[in-house]
């Protein structure tokens, strides 16, 4: 017989029993408790040493810590009211309460013949992946809609999240949709995509229908980039149950949109209950436009000596596409620094080009700056006036004092006339395109 001392080596925490007494040729099985501090693989060894002979032996193993997996689902509000055939919105929050990243399959249960949309950033979702701890939750949008003719009352709905790696990790939350006697439907006509040029007005027909069982009045509004520029005529409608009315939706010219597709929204809201509303949208595509504006800053300057004078040539991309412009200047007798021959600007961007001119002599000079992109061009004219100094001589009479006063007053009057002449000599250049 002999007594064996046990010891462990490795990263995880290993709890071993005390010395083990063994009879000759005997075998025994002992419990060993092993735990890892964080998810991941941990290797360890258990070694035995005989107290009597010093003989040793050992073996190794690997502990895989998978971490805790847990998920939570919450629907807010727990109860929401809405109209018949009108959307009822909720927020679904899915939270990873575990210690490792996990993916979840999402499912929604609504009453028979109801429809729903579960989206993240307006994109439909059926699942998601969440990290633990920081950024471990996601808010999803859930919109449920009853069928036309549904009876008023409360209807149950639920959302479930199930771990795709461990089906026993799941959570479900329940909510209630309360249908009232109200309801509304709105539709933009035509449903086909509209194409506009920048600066074009838009026009659509919008049909509003009372889906409820009582009469109601609805306010109409838009959303998105078109909201400040959209007008409904009329902007409120009063309808009996089941009745419809078509109204006009117009948008004023928009110059700022880029060459891409935007959504035009129309929203109808019950005057009786603001939670009862419906919305529709249609795509509107703006075509590409190339344009440019050129301006000198300042447009004119007056100096009284022959010196270098600086101006700013402002080039603005007034189109909605990135555009490359050829830049040219016509300076006449003026010496001018070389300005860039080509410049590329993003849509609605501008560039300020420093231009310094040197006049050869006193006088009035005009010069031009031009930007061109294909068949599109714009130019502006600036003015530089170099005023020649006015020399005024004052003379006194031969006898001194008697003749000096009239001559002095005459000199001052001449100075005033010279200043007036310089003021009216300045000329402004009118910019034309």
C-alpha positions in Angstrom: 0.0 0.0 0.0 1.0 3.6 -0.6 -0.2 7.2 -0.2 -0.4 9.5 -3.2 -0.3 13.3 -3.1 -2.1 15.1 -5.9 -1.3 18.5 -7.5 -2.6 20.4 -10.5 -1.0 22.7 -13.1 -2.8 24.9 -15.6 -4.9 28.1 -16.1 -8.3 27.0 -14.7 -9.1 26.7 -11.0 -8.7 23.0 -10.1 -9.9 21.6 -6.7 -8.4 18.3 -5.8 -9.0 15.9 -2.8 -6.2 15.4 -0.2 -3.7 12.5 -0.1 -5.2 9.2 -1.4 -4.4 5.8 0.2 -4.2 3.0 -2.2 -3.8 -0.8 -1.6 -1.5 -2.7 -3.8 -2.8 -3.1 -7.3 -5.9 -1.1 -6.4 -7.7 1.6 -8.5 -9.9 4.4 -7.2 -11.9 7.2 -8.9 -11.9 10.7 -7.4 -13.9 13.9 -8.2 -12.0 16.9 -9.6 -13.7 20.3 -9.8 -12.5 22.6 -12.6 -13.7 26.1 -13.5 -12.6 28.7 -16.1 -12.7 32.5 -15.4 -14.0 33.4 -18.9 -15.3 31.6 -22.0 -12.6 29.7 -23.9 -10.4 26.5 -23.8 -8.3 25.9 -20.7 -5.7 23.0 -20.5 -4.6 21.5 -17.1 -2.7 18.6 -15.7 -3.1 16.5 -12.5 0.0 14.8 -11.1 0.4 12.2 -8.4 3.5 11.5 -6.2 3.9 8.5 -4.0 4.9 9.4 -0.5 6.7 6.1 0.0 8.6 5.6 -3.2 8.6 9.0 -4.9 7.1 7.5 -8.1 5.2 10.0 -10.2 2.5 9.9 -12.9 0.1 12.5 -14.4 -2.4 13.2 -17.1 -3.8 16.2 -18.9 -7.2 17.5 -20.1 -8.9 20.5 -21.6 -11.8 22.4 -20.2 -14.0 24.3 -22.7 -15.9 27.1 -21.1 -18.7 28.1 -23.4 -20.1 30.9 -21.3 -23.6 31.7 -20.3 -26.3 32.2 -22.9 -29.5 34.1 -22.0 -31.9 36.4 -23.9 -34.7 38.8 -23.0 -37.5 40.1 -25.1 -39.6 43.1 -24.2 -42.5 44.7 -26.1 -43.5 48.3 -25.4 -46.1 49.4 -24.9 -47.7 46.4 -23.4 -51.1 47.5 -24.8 -51.6 49.9 -27.7 -54.8 51.0 -29.4 -55.5 51.6 -33.0 -58.1 51.7 -35.7 -59.5 48.9 -37.9 -57.2 48.1 -40.8 -54.8 50.8 -39.5 -51.2 50.1 -38.3 -50.5 49.8 -34.6 -46.8 50.4 -33.7 -44.7 48.7 -31.0 -41.1 48.6 -30.1 -39.5 45.2 -29.5 -36.2 45.2 -27.5 -34.1 42.1 -27.7 -31.2 41.9 -25.1 -28.3 39.5 -24.8 -28.1 38.8 -21.0 -25.4 36.2 -21.5 -21.6 36.4 -21.4 -20.9 35.4 -25.0 -22.1 36.7 -28.4 -25.2 34.9 -29.7 -27.6 34.9 -32.6 -31.3 34.7 -32.3 -34.2 33.7 -34.6 -37.2 35.9 -34.2 -40.9 35.0 -34.6 -44.1 37.0 -34.3 -47.5 35.6 -33.5 -50.6 37.8 -34.4 -54.3 36.9 -34.6 -55.5 35.1 -37.7 -55.7 37.3 -40.9 -53.7 40.1 -39.2 -50.4 41.2 -40.8 -47.2 42.4 -39.2 -43.9 44.0 -40.1 -40.8 43.5 -37.9 -38.0 45.8 -39.1 -34.7 47.3 -38.1 -34.0 50.7 -39.7 -36.9 50.0 -42.1 -35.4 46.7 -43.2 -37.4 43.5 -42.5 -35.6 41.2 -40.0 -36.1 37.5 -39.0 -33.1 37.3 -36.7 -30.1 39.2 -35.3 -26.8 38.8 -33.5 -25.8 40.5 -30.3 -22.6 40.9 -28.3 -22.6 40.6 -24.5 -22.3 43.5 -22.1 -21.8 46.7 -24.2 -24.2 47.1 -27.2 -26.0 44.0 -26.1 -29.5 45.1 -27.1 -31.4 46.1 -30.2 -34.7 48.0 -30.7 -36.9 46.7 -33.5 -40.0 48.2 -34.9 -43.1 46.0 -34.9 -46.3 47.2 -36.7 -49.4 45.1 -36.7 -52.5 45.7 -38.8 -55.9 44.1 -38.5 -58.0 43.1 -41.5 -60.9 45.3 -42.7 -64.0 44.6 -40.8 -62.3 43.3 -37.7 -64.4 43.7 -34.6 -63.4 46.2 -31.9 -61.7 44.7 -28.8 -58.4 43.4 -27.5 -56.2 41.0 -29.4 -53.1 39.2 -28.2 -49.7 39.1 -29.9 -46.3 37.9 -29.0 -42.6 38.0 -30.0 -40.1 35.1 -29.4 -36.3 35.1 -29.7 -34.6 31.7 -29.8 -30.8 31.1 -29.7 -29.7 29.5 -32.9 -26.9 27.6 -31.1 -28.9 26.5 -28.1 -32.7 26.0 -28.7 -33.3 25.9 -25.0 -32.2 29.5 -24.7 -35.3 31.6 -25.5 -37.6 34.3 -24.3 -41.1 35.5 -25.2 -43.0 38.6 -24.4 -46.7 39.3 -25.0 -48.7 42.5 -25.7 -52.2 43.5 -26.6 -53.6 45.3 -29.6 -56.9 47.2 -28.8 -59.1 47.9 -31.8 -61.4 50.9 -31.5 -64.4 51.8 -33.8 -62.1 54.1 -35.7 -59.9 53.4 -38.7 -58.3 55.0 -41.7 -56.4 54.0 -44.9 -54.4 56.3 -47.2 -52.9 55.6 -50.6 -50.8 57.7 -52.9 -51.8 57.5 -56.6 -50.2 56.6 -58.9 -48.1 54.0 -57.2 -45.5 54.0 -59.9 -42.2 55.7 -59.3 -42.1 59.4 -60.2 -39.1 61.0 -61.9 -38.4 64.7 -61.4 -35.7 67.2 -62.4 -34.2 69.4 -59.7 -36.5 72.5 -59.6 -39.6 70.6 -60.9 -42.8 70.7 -58.9 -44.5 67.4 -58.1 -48.2 66.4 -58.1 -50.0 63.3 -56.9 -53.5 62.2 -56.0 -54.0 60.8 -52.5 -57.0 58.6 -51.6 -58.3 58.6 -47.9 -60.8 56.0 -46.7 -62.6 55.7 -43.4 -62.1 52.1 -42.4 -64.0 52.5 -39.1 -67.6 52.0 -38.1 -68.2 55.7 -37.2 -67.7 59.0 -39.0 -64.4 60.7 -38.4 -62.2 63.6 -39.6 -58.6 63.1 -40.7 -55.6 65.5 -40.8 -53.2 65.0 -43.7 -49.4 65.6 -43.5 -46.2 64.5 -45.2 -42.8 63.5 -43.8 -39.2 63.2 -44.9 -37.4 65.7 -47.1 -40.7 66.6 -48.8 -42.5 67.6 -45.6 -41.7 71.4 -45.6 -42.6 71.6 -49.3 -45.7 69.5 -49.5 -49.3 70.8 -49.5 -52.5 68.8 -49.4 -55.7 70.3 -50.9 -57.7 70.0 -48.7 -55.5 69.2 -45.7 -58.4 67.7 -43.7 -61.3 65.4 -44.8 -64.4 64.3 -43.0 -65.7 60.9 -44.0 -68.6 58.6 -43.2 -67.9 54.9 -42.4 -66.6 53.2 -45.6 -66.4 56.5 -47.6 -63.4 57.7 -49.5 -62.1 61.0 -50.8 -59.3 61.9 -53.2 -57.2 65.0 -52.4 -54.4 66.7 -54.2 -50.8 66.5 -53.0 -48.4 69.1 -54.5 -44.7 69.8 -53.8 -42.9 73.0 -54.6 -39.7 72.9 -56.7 -36.8 71.4 -54.8 -33.2 72.2 -55.9 -31.2 70.6 -53.2 -31.9 66.8 -53.7 -29.0 64.7 -55.0 -29.4 62.4 -58.0 -31.0 59.6 -56.2 -34.4 58.2 -55.0 -36.3 59.6 -52.0 -39.5 58.5 -50.4 -42.6 60.7 -50.5 -44.8 60.1 -47.5 -48.5 60.8 -46.9 -50.0 60.4 -43.4 -53.6 60.5 -42.3 -54.3 60.9 -38.6 -57.7 60.7 -36.8 -58.8 63.9 -35.2 -60.7 61.8 -32.6 -57.7 59.6 -31.6 -54.2 60.5 -32.7 -53.1 56.9 -32.3 -55.3 56.0 -35.2 -53.4 56.8 -38.4 -52.1 55.3 -41.6 -49.2 56.1 -43.9 -48.2 55.4 -47.5 -45.1 56.2 -49.4 -44.0 56.3 -53.1 -40.5 56.6 -54.6 -39.5 59.8 -56.2 -36.3 59.9 -58.2 -34.4 63.1 -59.0 -32.4 63.1 -62.3 -28.8 64.4 -62.4 -28.2 68.0 -63.1 -25.0 69.9 -64.0 -24.8 73.6 -63.2 -22.4 76.2 -61.9 -22.3 79.7 -60.5 -19.4 82.1 -60.7 -18.9 85.3 -58.7 -16.1 87.7 -57.8 -15.7 88.8 -54.2 -15.6 91.8 -54.0 -17.1 92.6 -57.4 -15.1 95.9 -57.6 -12.3 97.7 -55.8 -10.9 101.3 -55.8 -7.2 101.9 -54.9 -5.1 105.1 -55.2 -1.8 103.5 -56.1 -0.4 100.9 -58.4 -0.2 97.9 -56.2 -1.2 94.2 -56.3 -4.9 93.8 -55.5 -6.5 90.5 -54.4 -10.0 89.1 -55.3 -11.7 85.8 -54.5 -13.2 83.9 -57.5 -16.1 81.8 -56.0 -17.0 78.7 -58.0 -20.2 77.0 -56.8 -21.6 73.6 -58.0 -25.3 74.4 -58.2 -26.0 71.0 -59.7 -26.7 67.7 -57.9 -23.8 65.7 -59.3 -20.0 65.8 -58.6 -18.6 67.9 -61.5 -15.3 68.9 -63.0 -15.0 72.4 -64.3 -12.6 74.1 -66.6 -11.5 77.5 -65.1 -10.4 80.4 -67.3 -9.7 84.1 -66.8 -9.5 87.1 -69.1 -7.5 89.9 -67.5 -6.7 92.2 -70.4 -3.8 94.5 -69.5 -3.7 93.3 -65.9 -1.0 90.9 -64.8 -2.6 88.0 -62.9 -1.4 85.0 -61.1 -2.2 81.6 -62.8 -5.5 80.2 -61.5 -6.2 76.4 -61.5 -7.2 75.2 -65.0 -9.5 72.4 -63.6 -11.4 72.0 -60.4 -13.7 69.2 -59.2 -16.6 69.9 -56.8 -19.1 67.7 -55.0 -22.8 68.5 -55.4 -23.7 71.9 -53.9 -20.0 72.5 -52.9 -18.0 75.6 -53.6 -14.4 76.7 -53.9 -12.7 80.0 -53.2 -9.8 80.8 -55.6 -7.5 83.6 -54.6 -6.6 85.8 -57.6 -4.2 88.7 -57.4 -4.0 91.3 -60.2 -1.4 94.0 -60.8 -2.4 97.1 -62.8 0.1 98.6 -65.3 -1.0 102.2 -64.7 -3.7 104.4 -63.4 -7.1 103.8 -64.9 -10.2 101.5 -64.9 -9.8 97.8 -65.6 -12.4 95.0 -66.0 -11.6 91.3 -66.0 -13.6 88.0 -66.2 -13.6 84.6 -64.6 -15.4 81.6 -66.2 -16.2 78.0 -65.2 -17.3 75.5 -67.8 -18.5 71.9 -67.7 -19.6 70.6 -71.1 -22.4 72.8 -72.4 -22.8 74.5 -69.0 -20.9 77.7 -68.3 -21.1 80.8 -66.1 -18.9 83.8 -65.8 -18.6 87.0 -63.8 -16.9 90.4 -64.3 -15.0 92.3 -61.7 -13.7 95.9 -61.8 -10.5 97.5 -60.5 -10.1 101.3 -60.5 -6.7 102.8 -59.8 -7.4 106.5 -59.1 -4.6 109.0 -60.0 -3.8 111.2 -57.0 -5.1 114.8 -57.3 -2.6 117.6 -56.8 -4.0 120.8 -55.3 -1.8 124.0 -55.1 -2.6 126.8 -52.8 -1.3 130.3 -53.7 -1.2 133.4 -51.5 -1.3 137.0 -52.8 1.8 139.1 -53.1 0.9 141.2 -50.1 0.2 138.1 -47.9 -2.9 138.3 -45.7 -5.5 140.1 -47.9 -5.3 137.7 -50.8 -4.6 134.4 -48.8 -8.1 133.8 -47.4 -9.9 133.7 -50.8 -7.2 131.5 -52.2 -7.4 129.1 -49.2 -11.2 128.8 -49.6 -10.8 128.1 -53.3 -8.3 125.4 -52.6 -10.7 123.7 -50.1 -13.5 123.9 -52.7 -11.3 122.3 -55.3 -10.5 119.5 -52.9 -14.2 118.9 -52.3 -14.9 118.8 -56.1 -12.0 116.3 -56.5 -13.4 114.0 -53.9 -16.9 114.2 -55.4 -15.5 113.5 -58.8 -13.7 110.4 -57.5 -16.9 109.1 -55.9 -19.0 109.4 -59.0 -16.2 108.0 -61.2 -16.6 104.6 -59.7 -18.6 102.3 -61.9 -20.3 99.0 -60.9 -20.4 96.1 -63.3 -23.7 94.3 -63.6 -23.3 90.5 -63.6 -25.2 88.7 -66.4 -25.6 85.0 -67.2 
